[in-house]
Amino acid sequence: MSRQRVSSWGRLSDDEHEIVPITSASAAPEILAATAPGVARGMERSYGDVALNRGGTLWDARGLNRFLGFDAETGILTCEPGVLLRDIQATFSRQGWMLAVTPGTSVVTVAGAVANDVHGKNHSTRGTFADHVVSLTLVRTDGTVIVCGPSENRDWFEATCGGLGLTGLIVSVTLRLKRVPGPWLLAENIAYQSLPEFFSLSDESEAEFEHVVSWIDITTDGGRRGILSRANSTPSPHRSLPRGAAGVGATRGGPTVPFVPPFSLVNKVTLPALNRAYYRLQHRSLGSAVVHYKPFFYPLDAIQEWNRAYGPNGFFQHQCVLPRSVGLEAVSEILGLVAASGQGSFLGVLKTLGSRTPIGMLSYPQEGVNLTIDFPNLGASTLALLSRLDDVVAQAGGRLYLAKDARMPVSLFQAGYPRYAEFLKYKDPGMSSEMSRRLLGS
Ligand SMILES: Cc1cc2nc3c(=O)[nH]c(=O)nc-3n(C[C@H](O)[C@H](O)[C@H](O)COP(=O)(O)OP(=O)(O)OC[C@H]3O[C@@H](n4cnc5c(N)ncnc54)[C@H](O)[C@@H]3O)c2cc1C
């Protein structure tokens, strides 16, 4: 056990925690009982307070990071909770298997991906991470061990996938990987100039492409220009990575933001220029190309610790999904409020989410349009803006993503996640985080 300062990806706080390593699955019941209350941590790639427990225990199972078994006929992989998605992709893509669903960073643990039931650029066709989990093993603070999956203790499975680490410590996960021809994608970038154009391009793309995502320039008031990227796996004549590609999307050895600047590098002065520059850069790569999965799935992994660029006060991410029927108007309203405020960043993401109902009681995706924007933390003015954005989300019948949240009001949580009361029956009373105390009362 050691005391350490811990920040999540948004770097909004930096408090001491008691770090308790979990050294083996068999030792977990005893360690949990002796050190509860607490919550597990993964790679702290969640932006807000879901994996924080100020002054209290953080169980660290990242050392449990071994593959336990793989069936090369079926693609069924069993692994420990601290295995990184990066290692699954690198190991198995060479053998023709990859994760069916992956978020926009590969520096995420398997348990973290389950606990937030993460989604990728292919939600319409593949659903969420939990849709590909065959079973998992949980250890509770009273020593109970529960094995659950889609057809075994299904209620525990629905509570644990997207369950914010609050139903028990995950000590193993069995996943179904997806057959792929190799690590390559045939990708296409297309510019759009308005929101209606985005929607029709997105619908047309989803009929033919598995992965669809777009970058949106949040500073152009009327135009709403952006770049839509779409891709399918493809066999490729390349036998090895093209020159320079090995480092792209790599998380070791790439460029790093070396220190925390005294103020955010993204601010009112730099914001329009950063968006213009990003648009021009993307514009140069319009058209089709065969690309490695790393730059397509994980473009931000190419710059280590890019979150430091927002300066000493950190940043918020506002990620919401809005029902499709009101999506165009609600996205317009949010973008109007953001443009008028002069806040935001050059990392705006717009994508649609499909109709599949997620397994988890607290899973985020719902059918509609997803908008993600980062905001350097300027204090009261940022909080006031975020609160106005929340009002648009509430009015539209949407919800915010818990993996990115550090401050949503309880009313918005309860309206967006109506299964929260059912979830409480499965919450381990010995598990507690900043987020659970804020939104679930304990
Ligand atoms: C650049 C970037 C891009 C991203 N893109 C996406 C995206 O496209 N889609 C998406 O859905 N998300 C995305 N995310 C969010 C990220 O995928 C999730 O926050 C993910 O859950 C982080 O995993 P982690 O290992 O860092 O876990 P942490 O953030 O440390 O913890 C997340 C949750 O997992 C729980 N947990 C960790 N280990 C265990 C365990 N052993 N047992 C039980 N619970 C455990 C924690 O208690 C916590 O509730 C992105 C994040 C970044 C930084």
The ligand as a Gaussian input file, in Angstrom:
#p B3LYP/6-31G(d) Opt

LIG

0 1
 C       -8.144000       9.971000     -25.982000
 C       -9.326000       9.225000     -25.426000
 C      -10.286000       8.754000     -26.292000
 C      -11.396000       8.050000     -25.810000
 N      -12.322000       7.605000     -26.689000
 C      -13.394000       6.915000     -26.254000
 C      -14.355000       6.393000     -27.171000
 O      -14.247000       6.565000     -28.391000
 N      -15.399000       5.688000     -26.662000
 C      -15.539000       5.448000     -25.324000
 O      -16.497000       4.784000     -24.936000
 N      -14.641000       5.924000     -24.433000
 C      -13.578000       6.636000     -24.863000
 N      -12.645000       7.110000     -23.968000
 C      -12.840000       6.841000     -22.541000
 C      -12.149000       5.530000     -22.079000
 O      -12.255000       4.535000     -23.068000
 C      -12.852000       5.010000     -20.827000
 O      -12.886000       6.020000     -19.853000
 C      -12.223000       3.740000     -20.254000
 O      -13.141000       3.161000     -19.370000
 C      -10.911000       4.023000     -19.526000
 O      -10.359000       2.800000     -19.054000
 P       -9.185000       2.792000     -17.985000
 O       -8.486000       1.472000     -18.040000
 O       -8.347000       3.999000     -18.111000
 O      -10.010000       2.829000     -16.613000
 P      -10.190000       4.017000     -15.550000
 O      -10.519000       5.258000     -16.249000
 O       -9.051000       4.026000     -14.601000
 O      -11.478000       3.465000     -14.790000
 C      -12.700000       3.369000     -15.478000
 C      -13.689000       2.529000     -14.690000
 O      -13.227000       1.180000     -14.661000
 C      -13.289000       0.696000     -13.330000
 N      -12.304000      -0.383000     -13.205000
 C      -10.997000      -0.369000     -13.551000
 N      -10.441000      -1.571000     -13.253000
 C      -11.420000      -2.348000     -12.732000
 C      -11.478000      -3.688000     -12.231000
 N      -10.429000      -4.503000     -12.220000
 N      -12.668000      -4.118000     -11.765000
 C      -13.765000      -3.327000     -11.759000
 N      -13.769000      -2.064000     -12.220000
 C      -12.614000      -1.591000     -12.701000
 C      -12.992000       1.918000     -12.493000
 O      -13.436000       1.767000     -11.170000
 C      -13.799000       2.967000     -13.235000
 O      -15.142000       2.877000     -12.852000
 C      -11.527000       7.815000     -24.406000
 C      -10.558000       8.283000     -23.524000
 C       -9.449000       8.993000     -24.023000
 C       -8.405000       9.490000     -23.060000

